[in-house]
Structure formats: structure tokens, C-alpha cells
Amino acid sequence: MFINAPTISQTGAMACWDDDTLTELESHVEVYGRAREVILAALSSIPEIDPKNIAPADGGFYVYVDLGSNIHIQSGLGSEAFCSALLEEEFVAFTPGTDFEDPESDLGDRRFRISYAGGVETASEAMERLKVFWDRWLIKVAQAQASP
């Protein structure tokens, strides 16, 4: 019987603590931090997104955003429609909240998630495309809200 990890696994795990490995890890963490800042700065430049609707991005590789009043659930214009239209029109993939929120609440169709694991350049390009898309989204929502 064995009650611990095999020797080869233990030896491999110890390599994680080598100076070269730690330096590599820290460089990745730094890139994630820069990408996160790009996303947060871009979101803060969109006046219709309340900063209180952006979850603190202090863990993982994601920024969670609540669309607030920039949706019209009754017309199907929630986060799923938002993410789908953004993908189709600007080729940017965000994840709708329905993938990670309680299905018994409406929070999933109010929220979406942005990954910053793709790096700084990808985050910058995605956020520029979001800014292009955003006004079109607001027009769709306003039209839906104005309809009887």
C-alpha cells in the first residue's frame, strides 16, 4: 500500500519552487495584472456601467460585471443576448452570467464575465471592440424599453 504521492510526482512538485520556475510564474502573474487593469480601465470609461456593478478583480482570471439597467429581460436583452451579439458583431467572447449564477434568480441574465487570461494585447483589443459595440447595445435596449 502507498499512502503518499509517488516519488516522481514529489520530485516534479519540488521543481515548482526552483528560482527559474518562480520567476516564470511571477512574470505570468504580472501579465495577468496588466490585462486586468486594461479591462478595468476600459469598463470605468463606459459611463453607463456603474463601478459598483464591477466585482473586485482580486482573484482568478476574471472580471464580473452586472449590466445594471442596460438590459431589457422582457425582450430577451439580457447577458446572454449581450454576449451573443458581441460575439457575432465584434468577435469578442464574454461569458453570460447564466453559466455561473443561480438559475433560480435573474442575476445570470444581468451579469457577464470577462477573462483576462489571454494577455494584455487580447484584453486591449477586446475592450476596444466592446466600446464600438456598446452604443449599438444601448440603442437595442432603449428601443425595447420604449416598445409597449
N, C-alpha and C positions, 0 to 999 in steps of 0.2 A: 504494500500500500504506500501511496505517496500522499503527503499532506501539505505539500508546498508546490509552487510552480517549478517546472523543470529547470535545470541548471542553465541551459541555453537561453531560456526566457529571462532568467535573472541577470545573466551576463548582458543580454541585449538591453534590458531595462537600465542597467547601470550606465550604459553609454549615453543615456539621456542627460546625465549630469556632467558630461565632458564639457570643457570650455567651448569647443567648437560648436557643439550642439546647442548650448545655451545662447551663444552669440547668434546662431541661426534663428532660434526661437524668438529672441528679443527683436531681431530685425523684422520678423513677421508681425509681431505684436505692434511694432511701430507703424508698419504699413496699414494695419487694421485701424489704428488710431487716427491716422491721417485720412483714410477713407471715411471713417465715421464723422470726422469734423467737416469734410466736404458735404456729406449728406445733411448734417445738422445745420450747417450754414445755409445751404440751399433751401431747406424747409423753412428756416426762420425768415427767409426773404419773400415768402409767399404770405401776404397779409391775411388771407382767409383761413390759414391754418394757425389755430391758437397754439402758442408754445406749450400751454398746459395739456394739449392733446398729443404731445410727443413724449412717449415714455423715456425716462432716463436710459441712455445707452451705455450702461456701465458694466455690461456682461454679455457674453456671447458675441455673435456677429451680426446682430440685427437691430434695426430701429423700428419701433412700433408706433404707428400713427393712427389717431382717430380722426376721421373725416369731419366730425362735428356736424354742422348744419349744411355741409357741402354734399349732401346726398338727398335722395327722394325715394325712400324704400318702397312706397306705394306704387311707384312707376318702375320699380326694378333697378333703380340707380343707386345701388349700394357699393360696397367694396368689391364684390365680385364683378359687377359691370365696369367699375372703375379700372380694376386690374386687367380685365379682358380688353377693354378699349385701349388702354395704354399699350398693351402688348401688340394689338392689331395695328394701331395707328403709329406708334413710335418705336416698336420692337424692344420695349423695356418690360421686363418681367418682375413684378412685385407679387407678393403672396396675399390673397384676400384673407381677412380675419376668420372667415368661415372654416378655414383649415386648422385653426388653433384655439378658437373661442368655444364656449359652452353653446351647443346647438339649441338649447332651450331659451337663450337670450337673443336679443337683436344686436349684441355687440360685435358678432362676427361680420355682419354686413355693414358695420360702421368703421371697422379697422382694417389696416393692412400692414404688412411687414416688408421692410427693405433690408436686404442683405448687403453688408459691406465686405464680404469675404473675397470679392472679385478684384479688389485693389483700388487704388486712387484713380487711375485713368478711367476704369469702368464706372466707378461711382460718379465721377465728374460728368462723363458723357450721359449717364442715366439721368442725372439731375437736370442737365440742360434740356434733355428731351422731355422730362416731366414739366418743366417750365413752359415749353412750347405747347404741350398737351393741356395744361391746367386751365387756360381760358376757355378752350373748347368744352372741357368738362363742366365748368361753371355755367356755360350757356345751356347745355343739355339739362342741368339741374334746374336752372331758372325757368326754362320752358316747361318742364314737368311741374314745377311748383305753381306756375301761372295757369296751367290747364285745370278745367273744372273737374 
